[in-house]
């Protein structure tokens, strides 16, 4: 069953920055979609747009169908009902997203009281259950955020996101700034919760390796568009788009002699969303750009069964030589 | 790359911080021996809270050791301001977050020239700044002189920080998570820069990181730190492809592309003010928990006998009763 269907989503900030420029996504319940990309590619804006959390004055176009209903056309009250209960977000940087002067238990209980309509005692009981689900002792409800470690705070954020039994969870860089071991713990936890509760998960990260390991499908974003989309392992191991290739090459496989003393990056910097290059936005950094790329924009097209990419080399007579 | 003696060497280094309100003191660095040869890149890896940043800071003389010594080019560090100032010209620090380590109201030129001014550089300041920026990959350097940090991308800012470190022509760079806050595509470029500096200038580097892929990318040698001590050290190939310490094995097994079943250690690294007796890793050790250590006949030793400090030199060593028992049997 399709849980979320995003059609031709565009987001333009009041300063003219075109952060998202025509994104299509679809997600079934119980499945996991990874969105990869660098800072400024529009991946966090996409997450905020899904729940209409963008600042006033931002222009949002297209359709966001959550369970068949367009979030963008909902009245304010409906949007409020969808937040937390329909879909919730685990934000990046749990240090900044938790209120430092409130106990974490009260912060988890807040959405339950506001959206679940439960009484104080029921909310407290539910908070205890949630903490146990994410692997924290119930007694930690009385702790303040500064008394918890980074991994524990991230667990609290996840407990909060699950508080009102949403069908969709959006995790924005849930493990950035965490150590490898804690990252592994959090990823296992997210995977387990998704499969137990038949949730739909959108996970946003710049780390293609982590996404490929956790998600079923992967969408790679560049300059506000999805430039490659397909089954997670296939995109990670054999990307069709040169940007997808560069991203997966940036995280070396240990033991691979090809990356020993040979870190791979991509020259240049991610583009500025308010001053995008002409034609294919990737052409200034592209190692396989053709003359025409400077003027000709590229759209997603089928490159292999179930895989799409937006590159002149994909699905055309000329195959990329790399 | 063998030289008569190591460029930097730490012997029996201890850094303890006093506990507050009667709490026991925190042994952040608890007996470390580490050598860095000329032109060598050493990666120091471990989880947050393992003491790796404190170790790096004490190697630079920013934290005085409570025991042991640090020597540079054969001479022990003297902890008076004049000697430290001279030392800091030769050993430079590159911090994690370039946005935080650059003054937002200083231009790129001022940021890079600051070190020269502090050390009373007598030569052509502008040429030195331009040279450092060019070496850090900001070309043409003149175009960047009057820019402010907010006008630069994250990768460019980190290059400015590196240029600021290079301008004094140091012999050693200590980089604390140099790419952790950078984008994936920029990360490779900065690492390639560190490698190029080693080739071109013979610069030694200690790279502090929790990213094992980074070590594979650029380091010659790796030292794995756990709770104040180095628990395994050796060449990158040795340690990362055939790890012997259960902790290193666990760290490698949780990487996304690692083969086999991941060993996810529960809990977080314990508190440095309460270091367990016996092997400091035994409470989280998967080998002890699975009974394998018992089979090897070392389980008692794991719980009760502390391991000696590993020597700082190049050869592969491991601080683990079980790994040693496996070698001898």
Interface residues (C-beta under 8 A of the other chain):
Chain A: X38 X39 X149 X150 X151 X152 X177 X179 X180 X181 X182 X183 X184 X185 X188 X206 X207 X208 X209 X210 X212 X213 X246 X247 X249 X250 X251 X252 X253 X254 X255 X259 X260 X261 X262 X263 X264 X265 X266 X267 X269 X270 X285
Chain B: X47 X48 X153 X154 X155 X156 X180 X183 X184 X185 X186 X187 X188 X189 X190 X191 X192 X195 X210 X211 X212 X213 X216 X217 X218 X236 X237 X240 X241 X250 X251 X252 X254 X255 X256 X257 X258 X262 X264 X265 X266 X268
